[in-house]
Amino acid sequence: MDKQKPVNAPVPSQSVKETESQQAGSQSPSLPSPSLVPKGITIGMAAFALILSLAGYGFRLLIGEDVGEVLRHAAVIVPAFMIGIPLFFWVGSRILNKVKGLHIASWNAISLGYLTSCISILWLMGTYS
């Protein structure tokens, strides 16, 4: 016995052409497309990148390295991973949007920047451990 529903389901009263024309009319080319990455994910990746970038300095201080040297190194590296890499991706997305006519959402570019920062920090930690 076949317990599956029939393939031919009832068709709504509107024709397919009317539905397609309504959908095409509702999407305005001037409106920006929604971001694919939720803002909470991006904020979480930024927090994770900050924790990762600061974690190594705590260990360096625990083993007795000079505080001034650790702070000078942190003053360069932490902003590079927290601001530099996401900013690079954001600027790149803006340039590609202007030059190539792409529609890359700014929030998506920032999310990719933080993801790259987290991966880079983990790669560096793995290399030097």
N, C-alpha and C positions, 0 to 999 in steps of 0.2 A: 504494500500500500504506500502511496506517495502522500506524505503529510506536508509538503511544501505548498506555499501559496502560489496561485497562478501567476504566470509571467505577465499577462495582459491585465494590468491594473486599470481602474477607471481613469479616464483622461479628464482633467479639469475643463471647465467651460471655456476658458480663455484659450485662444490659439497660441501656438508656440511663437509665432511672429510677433504677436502683441507683447508677450512676456519678454522676448529679446529686446524689443524696442524700448520697453519700460526700463529694463536693466541698463541699456546703453545710455538712456537719458538721465538716469539717476547718478551715474558716475561722471562728475564734472572733471575735465582735464586740469582745471586750475587748483583743485584741492589736492593737498599732498597725500600720498598713500600712507596708510597707517603703518606704524613700526611693527616689525615681526617679533621683536624681543621685548618682553615686558620690562618696565622700568625697575621693578623689584629685583630681577635677575641681574641687571646691570649694576645696581647699587650693591648687591651681594658680591658680585665679582670685584667691584672696586674695594669693598671692605676686605675681601680675601687677599687681594693684591697688596693692600696696606699691611695686613697682618704678616703675610709672607715676607714682604720687603723689610719689615722691622724685626722679624724673628731672629734672623742671623746676627743682628747687632746685640741682642740680649745675650746670646751665647758668647759672642766675642768679649763682652764686658765681664761675663762670668769667669772666663778663663784668665782674666787679668790684663787685657790689652789697655793701652792708654785711652782714657775717655775722650780727650781732644781729637785723637786720630780717628776713633770710631765715629764721633759726631761729624767730623769733616767728610768722611767717606759717606755717611748716611745723608748728609746735606746735598750730595751730588746724585747718589744712586736712587734714593727714594723718590724725589721729584721726577727723575727720568722715567721711572716705571709708572708712577701715579699720574703724571701730567703729560710727559713727552710722548710716550707711545700712543695713548688714546688721542692726543691732539694731532699727531701725525696721521692717524687713520681718519679723523674727522676732516682735516684739511684735504686729505686725498679724496674723500668722498665728495666734498664741495667742488674740487677741481674736476673730477669725473662727471659730476652733474652738469657743470657748465660746459665743458669741452665736448663730451661725448653725448650729452643729452640723457644720461641715465637718471634714474629716480631712486638713488640710494638714500634711505632715511638717515638723518644725522645720528639718531639714537642707536641705530643698528651699527653704524661705524664706530661709535664710542664703545659699544658692547664688544665689538670685535677687537678693539684696542685693548680693553681690559682683559679679555680672554688671552690675547697674545702676551700681555704683561705677566699674567699668572703663569702661563706656560714657560715663558722665558725665565722667570724667577725660579721655578721648579727645576728647569734644565740647569741653570747655574748652580743651584743647591746640590743637585745630583753630581755635577761635574767636580765640585770642590769638596765633596764629603768623603 
